[in-house]
Amino acid sequence: MFPEETTFGIESKLRSIESRVGYQLPSDYCDFMKSGKQATAIGRTFHIPECKAAATIGNLLDFDESYGLFVWLNEIGDELPAAHFPIGFDPGGNAIIMDATTGWIYYWDSARHFPGSSDEDNVYLIAKSFSEFLDGLYD
């Protein structure tokens, strides 16, 4: 969290995201964003079960106006499935996305790296909650 950013400011930004995606965000994700601990996940690895592969977190998006969640939601939001928004990226630019309707976390293979990935089919389930996603990270 940026020093000048208060919990109230983060609450306001979370409500703006909810307004944009049309759903209330999961409380575990909101609590994590308010904690300011996004950097603790950088460089950690997560499993992509369907692909029998793993990826590393390059960054988890915060609310920085020059590179944060709002910037990337505007940049790639139209390319993502409906009601999904980016929460981070791997070092190769593939997005970690959340389904705002369920809170489930997915890997968006934007580079079509995995066999079988296509423009229509390139989203893979990682976890069924943000907490499960965090709990599954490893070094």
TABELFEN-V848128 format. One record per pair of residues at least 6 apart in sequence whose C-alpha atoms are under 6 Angstrom apart, sorted by the first residue. I is the first residue (numbers start at 1). J is the second residue. If there is no record, write none. Layout:
{{I | J} {I | J}}
This chain:
{{1 | 36} {18 | 24} {21 | 83} {23 | 100} {26 | 103} {29 | 130} {38 | 60} {42 | 57} {42 | 58} {42 | 59} {43 | 56} {43 | 57} {43 | 58} {44 | 56} {44 | 57} {44 | 137} {44 | 138} {44 | 139} {45 | 55} {45 | 56} {45 | 137} {45 | 138} {46 | 54} {46 | 55} {46 | 137} {47 | 54} {48 | 54} {48 | 126} {56 | 90} {57 | 90} {58 | 89} {58 | 90} {58 | 91} {59 | 88} {59 | 89} {60 | 87} {60 | 88} {61 | 68} {61 | 69} {61 | 87} {61 | 88} {62 | 68} {62 | 69} {63 | 69} {83 | 99} {83 | 100} {84 | 98} {84 | 99} {84 | 100} {85 | 97} {85 | 98} {86 | 96} {86 | 97} {87 | 96} {87 | 97} {88 | 95} {88 | 96} {89 | 95} {89 | 96} {94 | 108} {94 | 109} {94 | 110} {95 | 108} {96 | 106} {96 | 107} {97 | 105} {97 | 106} {98 | 104} {98 | 105} {103 | 129} {104 | 127} {104 | 128} {104 | 129} {105 | 126} {105 | 127} {106 | 124} {106 | 125} {106 | 126} {107 | 123} {107 | 124} {108 | 122} {108 | 123} {109 | 122} {127 | 133}}
